[in-house]
Amino acid sequence: MPPNNGLGIASLVLGIVSAVGFCLWPVSLAAGVLALIFGLIGRNKVRRGEATNPGHAVAGIICGAVGVVLAIAFVVVLAVVPDDAGSDDPGTGGETGGDGFSTSLTVDD
């Protein structure tokens, strides 16, 4: 019977997608969790002798964990950094940089 290496390879691919695409944090979280699950199942298959790719499974676990951590850190940074670009207070400057000049034109009759 040929080895069943699909879960280890799937774990590696999902782990890479998770680590590289952390800016798309919902996708990264889902791919990272799946990479962890598939990697753990793949390692168990290697221990039972059903698969021959322990390196793929371990690399998928590592990449998946890194992707999950990066996605969570990205969400925390987005939540902590204030968004001052949409401020209506003229004292803060908003997008104009605080110069006090308006960019709108008015016509007086």
C-alpha positions in Angstrom: 0.0 0.0 0.0 1.5 3.4 -0.9 2.1 6.0 1.8 -0.7 8.5 2.6 1.2 11.8 2.6 -1.7 14.1 1.7 -2.3 15.5 5.2 1.4 16.5 5.7 1.5 18.2 2.3 -1.9 20.0 2.9 -0.6 21.1 6.3 2.5 22.6 4.7 0.6 24.4 2.0 -2.0 25.8 4.4 0.8 26.8 6.8 2.6 28.7 4.1 -0.6 30.4 3.0 -1.3 31.4 6.6 2.1 32.8 7.3 2.4 34.7 4.0 -1.2 36.0 3.9 -1.5 37.3 7.5 -2.8 40.7 6.3 -6.0 38.8 5.3 -6.4 37.8 8.9 -9.6 35.8 8.7 -8.1 33.6 6.0 -4.8 33.4 7.8 -6.5 32.3 11.0 -8.6 29.6 9.3 -5.6 28.3 7.2 -3.4 28.3 10.3 -5.8 26.3 12.4 -6.3 23.8 9.6 -2.5 23.6 9.1 -2.1 22.8 12.8 -4.8 20.1 12.7 -3.7 18.5 9.5 0.0 18.6 10.7 -0.8 16.9 13.9 -2.9 14.2 12.2 -0.1 13.8 9.6 2.5 13.3 12.3 0.4 10.6 13.9 0.1 8.9 10.5 3.9 9.0 10.3 4.3 7.4 13.7 1.9 4.6 12.7 3.8 4.0 9.5 1.0 5.1 7.2 2.9 8.2 5.8 6.6 9.0 5.0 6.7 12.8 5.3 7.3 13.9 8.9 9.2 17.0 7.7 6.2 18.3 5.8 3.9 17.8 8.7 6.3 19.5 11.2 6.9 22.4 8.8 3.1 22.8 8.4 2.6 22.9 12.1 5.4 25.6 12.5 4.2 27.7 9.6 0.5 27.4 10.7 1.4 28.5 14.2 3.5 31.5 12.9 0.6 32.5 10.7 -1.9 32.4 13.5 0.4 34.5 15.7 1.0 37.0 12.9 -2.7 37.3 12.2 -3.6 37.8 15.9 -0.8 40.4 16.2 -2.1 42.2 13.0 -5.6 42.4 14.5 -4.2 43.7 17.8 -2.2 46.4 16.0 -5.3 47.4 14.0 -7.3 47.7 17.2 -4.6 49.7 19.1 -3.5 52.2 16.5 -5.9 55.1 16.4 -7.4 56.3 13.2 -7.1 60.1 13.1 -7.6 60.4 9.3 -11.4 61.0 9.6 -11.3 63.5 12.4 -13.7 66.5 12.1 -11.9 68.6 14.7 -9.9 71.4 12.9 -7.4 71.5 15.7 -6.1 68.0 15.0 -5.5 68.6 11.3 -7.0 65.4 10.1 -5.8 64.7 6.5 -4.7 68.3 5.9 -1.7 68.0 8.2 -2.9 70.7 10.6 -2.4 73.7 8.3 -5.9 75.1 8.9 -6.8 75.6 5.3 -9.8 74.1 3.6 -9.6 72.5 0.3 -13.2 73.3 -0.7 -14.1 76.2 -3.0 -17.0 78.6 -2.4 -18.5 81.1 -4.8 -19.9 84.3 -3.3 -22.5 86.2 -5.3 
